[in-house]
Amino acid sequence: MQPGAMQPEQSDKLDKGVLMVAGVVVLGAIMSILDITVVSVALNTFQEEFDATAAEVAWTMTGYTLALASVIPLTGWAADRFGTKRLYLLAVLLFTIGSVLCAAATSLEMLVLFRVLQGLGGGMLMPLGMTILTRAAGPERVGRVMAVLGIPMLLGPIFGPILGGALIESASWHWIFLINLPIGIAAIVYAWIVLPKDHVEPSETFDWLGMVLLSPGLALFLYGVSSIPEEGTAMAARVLVPMILGLTLIIAFVPWALARRNIHPLVELRLFKNRNMTVAIIAMTLFAIAFFGASLLFPLYFIQVRGEGTLFTGWLLAPQGVGAMITMPIAGILADRIGPGKIVMVGITVITVGMAMFTQIGADTSYVYILSALFIMGLGMGGTMMPIMTAALATLTAHNVARGSTLLNITQQVAASIGTALFSVILTNELKDSRFVAAGGALAEAGDDQTKVAAVLERFGISSEQLGNLEQLVTNDMADAFATVFIVATVLVACCLIPAAFLPRKKVAPVDPTAVMGH
């Protein structure tokens, strides 16, 4: 256990030492999370720069995600083996070096390779950050420190597009990576000074078989899932083969991880014997699918339906972040005092109300209405994700916090990928069902060839009157497609109320380690 972690008598407030540690963790989290959203803005630029297709450029995102998923399972063991400070410094260093190399890439293949290096560092930052903060604050103040860590997690997807758009418009795509250099140097210096010295216990044996099963299993599964939007179906061989192979490896890992002779499994599945951890994982899975899936829809609506630019779209999403910033600190304090259960129930209810407002959007819905809905959703989000993590980690012993953080981050990564793929496919299929959208695309391909134009109009049954108003008809159908997908998002968010009802409704007390591990 690290110095100052989990003292018997602690102040209810976050002291200066904990806040200093929180600053280190938040800096690393901002660097990692912003990078994901900033790069998503640059995909079109990469296509032009490297003369590549959308599918080829998508590997700059997929490669990062797969590296992230592969390294997360190793983080719990590595934190116990080498110490959280050393590993955190290594993670930031890897991420920073990867960022600089990405900026220097002269081909798409080089960029993808260096994004993988970034992902190896980035994958360790969030679970390590959660471990460091939870150990520093102790179980009595987990809610507060989770609220601190939640700020970059919720604001990154909102302000990433703003930063990415501004850097690409005012400078070049290289700067979306180069900006990580000063942040990375500051994070390394700050962490070196502030984080307490590691006191590593005798090293645990490394679970080589677990690594061979789980890391490739997660990478293959997520590769299959991330291929769904491009293929348009989950039945394509490119989707099914890696998903089945990945699931087979993951399923094979389960009995090995629970085997009595496997004293130190790569991921500690015995933590599921802790009721709070199990309920929190289920709630986190449903929430991440709904939240990250819906997060894809908001910017797409502004860009595709309303014709806004990337930079302005980022600003339009800001009310969501403002709402979260208002409620997150309050939710953190209340989660520590009265337990996370009631807070999460209220938070999910508020998100559901905000999401339900989006089921009524059209092509010309007032921005006041839309921004109000985003603000309401933000208020709910500030009281949802981090209190769920609080419920999971508050009852773990100091030794098991690293393993619990790893488990939570694997869940979140997999669920987010599933949510993104699910909502992409639903939206694509809704748009395919519109003859006006299909006719608009066919007419764009026909160009000025009047013979082809006439054939398109006949094929889709477009009258001359409809042709004159086709742009508005296309926009209306696109808006209707988004509204339909938001119905699915609303139902999914509401389903989170079921596991949330089983989260602790009173102050969480740490349990005996033997009860947690089932020994």
C-alpha positions, 0 to 999 in steps of 0.5 A, a space after each residue: 500500500 502506498 503512503 497515505 493511502 487508506 488511513 483509519 481516520 481521514 478528513 471527509 474532504 479531499 486534502 491538498 495531497 490528494 488534490 495534487 495526485 488528482 491533478 497528475 491523473 487528470 492531466 494524463 486522462 485529458 491527454 488520452 481521452 482528448 486524443 481519441 476524439 481529436 483524431 476522429 475529426 481528422 479522418 477526412 484530412 488523412 484521406 486527402 493527405 495519404 490518398 486513402 479510402 475511408 476504410 484504410 484511414 479508419 485503421 488510425 482509430 481501430 489500431 489505437 482501440 485494439 492496442 488499448 484493449 490488449 494492454 488494459 488486462 496487463 495493467 493490474 498485474 503490472 501495477 502490483 509488480 512494478 508500482 503505480 508510479 513507475 508504470 504511470 510514468 512509462 505509460 505517459 512516456 509511451 503515449 508522448 513518444 507515440 504522439 510525436 512519431 504520429 506527427 512525423 509519419 509520412 505514410 498511412 502505414 507509419 501513422 497506424 503503427 505509431 497510433 498502436 504505440 500510443 494505444 499501448 500507453 493510453 490503455 494504461 492511463 485510465 485504469 492506473 489513474 483510477 487505482 492511484 486516486 482510489 488508493 490515495 483518497 481511501 474508501 471514504 472518499 472514492 466518490 469525490 475522486 471519481 468525480 474528479 476523474 470523471 471530468 476529462 472522461 465526459 468533457 473529452 468527447 465534447 471539446 475534442 472536436 473543437 480542439 481538433 477542428 481549430 488545430 486543423 483549420 489554423 495549423 495542420 493535422 500534425 498539431 493534433 499529435 504535437 500538442 501532446 508533447 508539452 502536456 506529456 512532458 508536464 505530466 511526467 515532471 508533475 507525476 515524478 514530483 507528486 506521486 509517492 514513491 512505490 513500495 512494491 510487495 514481492 512480485 506475483 507470478 505472471 499469468 502467461 496463459 491468461 495473457 495469450 487468451 485474453 489480450 488477443 481475444 479482446 483485440 479480435 472481438 473488438 476488431 470484429 465489432 468495429 468492422 460492423 459499421 463499414 460492413 453494414 451487417 454483423 453477418 459478414 465474414 470480416 465481422 463474424 470470424 474475428 468476433 467468434 475467434 475472440 469470444 472463444 478465447 475470452 470464454 476459454 479464459 474464464 475457467 482458467 481465471 477461476 481455477 484454484 491453481 491460478 493464484 494470480 490471474 491476469 484479470 481477477 474474475 473472483 471480484 464478481 463475488 463482490 455483489 457491488 462490483 457485479 451490479 456496477 459492472 452490469 450497470 456500466 455495460 448498459 450505460 456505456 453502450 447507450 452513452 457512447 453510442 448516443 455520443 456518436 449521434 449528436 455531432 452527426 446530426 449537427 453535421 449531416 442534417 443541419 449542415 454545421 461545421 466541425 468546429 461549430 458542432 463542438 461548441 453546440 455540444 458544450 451544454 452537455 459538458 456544462 451540465 455534467 460539471 455542475 452535478 459531478 462534484 455534488 454527486 461525488 460528495 453525495 455518493 460518499 455520504 449516502 451511497 451511490 444507488 440513489 444518485 445513479 437512479 436520479 442521474 439515469 432518470 434525468 438522462 432518459 428525460 433528455 434523451 427522450 427529448 431527442 426522439 422529437 427532433 426534426 430538420 429544423 428543430 429549435 437550437 434552444 430545444 436541442 441545447 436544453 436537451 443536451 444540458 439536461 443530459 449533462 446534468 444526468 451524466 454528472 450523476 451517473 458514470 462516476 458514482 457507478 465506478 464508486 460503487 464498484 471500487 469503494 468496497 475493494 481492498 487497496 491490493 484489489 483496487 488495481 484489479 477492479 480498475 482493470 475490470 471496469 476499464 475492460 468493460 467500458 472499452 468493450 461496451 463503448 465499441 459495441 454501442 458505437 457499432 450498434 448505433 452506426 448500423 441502426 442509423 445506416 439502415 434507417 437511412 437506407 430505408 428512405 427513397 429520398 436519401 437513396 435518390 439524392 445519392 444516386 442523383 449525385 452520382 449521375 451528375 449532369 448526365 440527363 439520361 442517368 438522371 431520368 433513370 434515377 427519377 423513374 427508379 425511385 418514383 420521384 416527381 418533378 415537384 418532389 425533385 424541386 424540393 428533394 434537398 428538403 425531403 432528404 433532410 427531413 428523412 435524415 432527421 426522422 432517421 436520427 429521431 428513430 435511433 434516439 428512441 433506441 438510445 432512450 430505451 437503453 438508457 432507461 434499462 440502466 435503471 434496473 441494475 442501478 436499483 441494486 446499487 448500495 443505497 447507503 454509505 459503502 463500507 469496506 469489506 474484509 478482503 477474504 469476503 471480496 476474493 472468496 477465499 
